[in-house]
Amino acid sequence: MKIGVSNFPTDYSISAVALGRACEERGFESLWVTEHTHIPASRRTPHPSGAPLPSIYWESYEPFTFLAQVAAVTERLRIGTGICLVPEHHPIALAKRVASLDSLSGGRFDFGVGAGWNAEELEHHGVAFKDRWKILAESVAAMKRMWTEKEPEFHGHWVDFEKVWVEPKPAQKPHPPVHVGASSKWAIERVAEFGDGWMPILGSCDIDERMDQLKRLCDEKGRDPGAIEISVFAAPGKKAALEALAKQGVDRVIPLLPTRDEDQSLRWLDEHASLVEWAQDLA
């Protein structure tokens, strides 16, 4: 089992350089950071958990910039978006950003994608809430062409362009892994359709039920369900709970590092570093 770390990074929490180095030194496999371009002040859309929305949701750094700094001071640590709100980006610009980061990091980028839960945030980007997953699916399909073809073109309902040149290509072939970050039964359909991985938040669904659904859909599409990587966000730091997840077929767990200053963050990483050794023994 792989042990990653997720974080909402801000200008008052541990820096990208310090966090990246600390994660790699302690043997963590990956670092994942979130994305929200902004949070509308109206706050009409409640958080899915029903809890008050923490300020870190609008205070977090832009993920690609943050991860580029992490990549520059690490050699083995994988870096990922957990998750990138794809409908809020133009697919040509996003394809370029993803390919650049993967190339500059030596092929260490994992592309966690999602459609977003805040209707007003999406509307500010010109996206109707009901269309967000359709736009995501078309955007991912278009980006895959840009990552793998010399002169790609794409003609869909939401994404449309004639032949283009988009360089550099990603270091990973055919492209960085695309992990779908959502938990509904409809999300599993998208994982089976175009995902290289599935990334639910622990407690957001019945993992066994969703895994059974994923296997059925993969069988229908002729895909190997074992080739789809399963990662779980907000996993607990208790070994017994992680061992249970491993038995369910989870490949990676990603505990959430709270948004804290450097000293507090390093203490948290030290406390959780034993999970790395435990996971290696489990393997």
C-alpha positions as a printed NumPy array, in Angstrom:
array([[  0.   ,   0.   ,   0.   ],
       [  1.23 ,   3.473,  -0.886],
       [  1.101,   6.217,   1.75 ],
       [  0.555,   9.754,   0.504],
       [ -0.205,  13.093,   2.112],
       [ -2.849,  15.663,   1.169],
       [ -2.96 ,  19.309,   2.15 ],
       [ -4.691,  22.648,   1.692],
       [ -1.531,  24.811,   1.345],
       [ -1.755,  28.518,   2.211],
       [  0.591,  31.464,   2.681],
       [  0.526,  30.92 ,   6.445],
       [  1.155,  27.152,   6.471],
       [  4.313,  25.145,   5.752],
       [  5.959,  26.214,   2.485],
       [  6.026,  24.105,  -0.672],
       [  9.807,  23.666,  -0.442],
       [  9.768,  22.585,   3.21 ],
       [  6.74 ,  20.311,   2.762],
       [  8.075,  18.587,  -0.333],
       [ 11.465,  17.924,   1.205],
       [  9.927,  16.707,   4.465],
       [  7.568,  14.278,   2.709],
       [ 10.36 ,  12.802,   0.618],
       [ 12.779,  12.539,   3.543],
       [ 10.199,  10.562,   5.533],
       [  9.46 ,   8.21 ,   2.662],
       [  5.926,   9.298,   1.778],
       [  5.036,   8.203,  -1.734],
       [  3.095,  11.252,  -2.873],
       [  1.815,  14.74 ,  -2.044],
       [ -1.613,  15.925,  -3.197],
       [ -3.   ,  19.461,  -2.998],
       [ -6.47 ,  20.806,  -3.594],
       [ -7.926,  23.461,  -5.893],
       [-10.511,  26.202,  -5.641],
       [ -9.967,  29.315,  -7.722],
       [-12.187,  31.18 ,  -5.26 ],
       [-15.269,  30.736,  -3.1  ],
       [-18.226,  33.035,  -3.891],
       [-19.017,  35.211,  -0.89 ],
       [-22.751,  34.512,  -1.244],
       [-22.132,  30.997,   0.151],
       [-25.396,  29.788,  -1.374],
       [-24.064,  26.287,  -2.027],
       [-23.378,  24.436,   1.235],
       [-20.408,  22.139,   1.585],
       [-21.421,  18.506,   0.9  ],
       [-20.548,  17.581,   4.484],
       [-23.023,  20.136,   5.81 ],
       [-20.335,  21.629,   8.046],
       [-19.308,  25.307,   7.986],
       [-16.774,  25.94 ,   5.232],
       [-13.214,  26.493,   6.539],
       [-11.39 ,  29.518,   5.16 ],
       [ -8.662,  27.268,   3.7  ],
       [-11.033,  26.591,   0.799],
       [-10.498,  30.108,  -0.544],
       [ -7.04 ,  30.688,   0.921],
       [ -5.258,  27.751,  -0.734],
       [ -2.537,  28.262,  -3.312],
       [ -3.057,  27.493,  -6.988],
       [ -2.022,  23.811,  -7.132],
       [  0.174,  23.677, -10.221],
       [  2.344,  26.557,  -9.045],
       [  2.689,  24.987,  -5.598],
       [  3.494,  21.54 ,  -6.986],
       [  6.086,  22.959,  -9.374],
       [  8.014,  24.228,  -6.352],
       [  7.683,  20.831,  -4.686],
       [  8.957,  19.068,  -7.816],
       [ 11.979,  21.354,  -8.015],
       [ 13.314,  20.276,  -4.596],
       [ 12.438,  16.557,  -4.716],
       [ 13.521,  13.59 ,  -6.816],
       [ 11.217,  10.66 ,  -5.995],
       [  8.07 ,  12.134,  -4.445],
       [  5.047,  11.929,  -6.72 ],
       [  2.905,  15.056,  -6.897],
       [ -0.789,  15.294,  -7.627],
       [ -3.882,  17.453,  -7.751],
       [ -6.38 ,  16.33 ,  -5.198],
       [ -8.367,  17.457,  -7.055],
       [ -8.212,  19.781, -10.104],
       [-11.603,  21.293, -10.993],
       [-11.335,  20.626, -14.714],
       [-14.498,  22.488, -15.88 ],
       [-12.993,  25.723, -14.533],
       [-10.123,  25.501, -17.05 ],
       [ -9.808,  25.78 , -20.8  ],
       [ -8.679,  22.297, -21.893],
       [ -5.894,  23.522, -24.191],
       [ -4.35 ,  25.636, -21.444],
       [ -4.827,  22.866, -18.875],
       [ -3.29 ,  20.226, -21.161],
       [ -0.242,  22.461, -21.542],
       [  0.008,  23.001, -17.77 ],
       [ -0.276,  19.289, -16.959],
       [  2.242,  18.258, -19.63 ],
       [  4.701,  20.953, -18.533],
       [  4.574,  19.9  , -14.887],
       [  4.907,  16.219, -15.762],
       [  7.857,  16.932, -18.046],
       [  9.627,  19.229, -15.586],
       [  9.122,  16.762, -12.712],
       [ 10.5  ,  13.831, -14.697],
       [  7.162,  12.068, -14.982],
       [  5.996,  12.321, -11.371],
       [  2.592,  13.972, -11.799],
       [ -0.766,  12.336, -11.015],
       [ -3.782,  14.18 , -12.403],
       [ -6.638,  14.004,  -9.903],
       [ -9.762,  15.438, -11.532],
       [-13.228,  16.436, -10.401],
       [-16.153,  18.573, -11.463],
       [-16.742,  20.629,  -8.316],
       [-19.522,  20.954,  -5.759],
       [-19.96 ,  24.756,  -5.595],
       [-22.514,  25.869,  -8.181],
       [-21.713,  29.581,  -7.929],
       [-17.969,  28.976,  -8.299],
       [-18.61 ,  27.076, -11.516],
       [-21.042,  29.732, -12.748],
       [-18.344,  32.377, -12.354],
       [-16.334,  30.324, -14.857],
       [-19.277,  30.183, -17.253],
       [-20.19 ,  26.585, -16.371],
       [-23.713,  25.486, -15.497],
       [-23.7  ,  23.076, -12.552],
       [-25.731,  20.464, -14.464],
       [-23.159,  20.412, -17.281],
       [-19.994,  20.119, -15.219],
       [-19.363,  16.373, -15.609],
       [-20.109,  16.405, -19.334],
       [-17.602,  19.219, -19.76 ],
       [-15.056,  17.332, -17.663],
       [-15.41 ,  14.179, -19.767],
       [-14.968,  16.077, -23.042],
       [-12.053,  18.058, -21.644],
       [-10.239,  14.915, -20.522],
       [-10.807,  13.29 , -23.917],
       [ -9.459,  16.377, -25.681],
       [ -6.444,  16.618, -23.378],
       [ -5.551,  12.977, -23.978],
       [ -5.367,  13.737, -27.68 ],
       [ -3.146,  16.748, -27.059],
       [ -0.843,  14.689, -24.864],
       [ -0.504,  11.809, -27.341],
       [ -0.895,  13.201, -30.877],
       [  1.36 ,  15.474, -32.919],
       [ -1.488,  17.405, -34.567],
       [ -4.587,  16.735, -32.479],
       [ -8.021,  18.084, -33.257],
       [-11.241,  17.666, -31.328],
       [-14.862,  18.322, -32.188],
       [-17.272,  17.898, -29.313],
       [-20.238,  19.78 , -27.92 ],
       [-18.273,  21.642, -25.254],
       [-14.739,  21.449, -26.631],
       [-14.004,  22.172, -30.271],
       [-10.758,  22.995, -32.077],
       [ -9.026,  22.353, -35.404],
       [ -5.554,  20.808, -35.639],
       [ -3.16 ,  22.296, -33.077],
       [  0.449,  21.92 , -31.967],
       [  0.8  ,  21.523, -28.21 ],
       [  4.254,  20.846, -26.79 ],
       [  5.969,  19.577, -24.709],
       [  4.351,  16.179, -24.356],
       [  4.19 ,  14.612, -20.876],
       [  7.121,  12.505, -19.724],
       [  4.76 ,   9.662, -18.734],
       [  3.396,   7.624, -21.615],
       [  0.789,   7.721, -22.865],
       [ -0.005,  10.501, -20.354],
       [ -0.091,  11.185, -16.602],
       [ -2.593,   8.955, -14.774],
       [ -6.063,  10.46 , -14.587],
       [ -7.712,   9.783, -11.213],
       [-11.433,  10.549, -10.878],
       [-12.159,  12.171,  -7.521],
       [-15.826,  11.507,  -6.736],
       [-17.9  ,   8.875,  -4.944],
       [-21.302,   8.497,  -6.594],
       [-22.413,   5.574,  -8.74 ],
       [-22.244,   7.955, -11.726],
       [-18.627,   8.748, -10.855],
       [-17.776,   5.043, -11.105],
       [-19.187,   5.037, -14.637],
       [-16.697,   7.77 , -15.501],
       [-13.851,   5.893, -13.871],
       [-14.656,   2.869, -16.029],
       [-14.97 ,   5.082, -19.102],
       [-11.761,   7.117, -18.937],
       [-10.092,   6.898, -15.514],
       [ -6.739,   5.398, -14.618],
       [ -7.688,   5.669, -10.963],
       [-10.514,   6.322,  -8.536],
       [-10.141,   8.685,  -5.551],
       [-13.041,   8.746,  -3.076],
       [-13.026,  10.44 ,   0.318],
       [-13.242,   7.912,   3.121],
       [-16.818,   7.688,   4.406],
       [-18.37 ,   9.238,   1.308],
       [-19.604,   5.887,  -0.028],
       [-19.604,   2.141,   0.5  ],
       [-16.242,   1.202,  -1.006],
       [-17.105,  -2.483,  -1.453],
       [-20.315,  -1.595,  -3.29 ],
       [-18.538,   0.862,  -5.592],
       [-15.692,  -1.601,  -6.239],
       [-18.209,  -4.26 ,  -7.278],
       [-19.84 ,  -1.755,  -9.619],
       [-16.449,  -0.794, -11.074],
       [-15.581,  -4.426, -11.757],
       [-18.902,  -5.003, -13.547],
       [-18.468,  -1.915, -15.71 ],
       [-14.871,  -2.767, -16.55 ],
       [-15.916,  -6.268, -17.573],
       [-18.544,  -4.746, -19.879],
       [-15.971,  -2.419, -21.448],
       [-13.228,  -5.013, -21.691],
       [-11.027,  -3.188, -19.177],
       [ -8.93 ,  -4.792, -16.474],
       [-10.267,  -3.463, -13.137],
       [ -6.946,  -4.386, -11.533],
       [ -5.251,  -1.759, -13.708],
       [ -7.311,   1.024, -12.083],
       [ -5.544,   2.431,  -9.018],
       [ -7.704,   2.995,  -5.943],
       [ -6.702,   5.856,  -3.639],
       [ -8.607,   6.983,  -0.546],
       [ -8.474,  10.522,   0.799],
       [ -8.811,  11.421,   4.482],
       [ -7.693,   7.963,   5.53 ],
       [ -7.061,   7.554,   9.261],
       [ -3.587,   7.236,  10.698],
       [ -4.386,   3.955,  12.448],
       [ -2.771,   0.861,  11.017],
       [ -5.72 ,  -1.444,  11.695],
       [ -8.038,   0.791,   9.666],
       [ -5.518,   1.001,   6.828],
       [ -5.041,  -2.748,   6.806],
       [ -8.796,  -3.137,   6.388],
       [ -8.691,  -0.763,   3.419],
       [ -5.847,  -2.768,   1.896],
       [ -7.987,  -5.919,   2.134],
       [-10.735,  -4.054,   0.265],
       [ -8.352,  -3.491,  -2.623],
       [ -7.22 ,   0.074,  -1.863],
       [ -3.795,   0.784,  -3.366],
       [ -3.038,   4.15 ,  -1.764],
       [ -4.199,   5.968,   1.349],
       [ -3.846,   9.731,   1.674],
       [ -4.202,  11.142,   5.193],
       [ -4.948,  14.857,   5.415],
       [ -2.159,  17.013,   6.842],
       [ -3.961,  19.889,   8.596],
       [ -3.123,  23.396,   7.411],
       [ -0.502,  24.342,  10.002],
       [  2.802,  26.155,  10.281],
       [  6.117,  24.435,   9.573],
       [  6.87 ,  23.205,  13.096],
       [  3.397,  21.757,  13.605],
       [  3.386,  20.204,  10.127],
       [  6.754,  18.534,  10.653],
       [  5.54 ,  17.059,  13.94 ],
       [  2.466,  15.667,  12.173],
       [  4.637,  14.147,   9.431],
       [  6.934,  12.613,  12.036],
       [  3.939,  11.096,  13.821],
       [  2.659,   9.544,  10.589],
       [  6.018,   8.44 ,   9.163],
       [  5.66 ,   5.043,  10.863],
       [  2.839,   4.303,   8.399],
       [  5.384,   4.26 ,   5.604],
       [  7.44 ,   1.489,   7.232],
       [  4.263,  -0.393,   8.101],
       [  3.071,  -0.21 ,   4.487],
       [  6.397,  -1.52 ,   3.223],
       [  6.162,  -4.455,   5.631],
       [  2.585,  -5.085,   4.506],
       [  3.786,  -5.397,   0.928]])
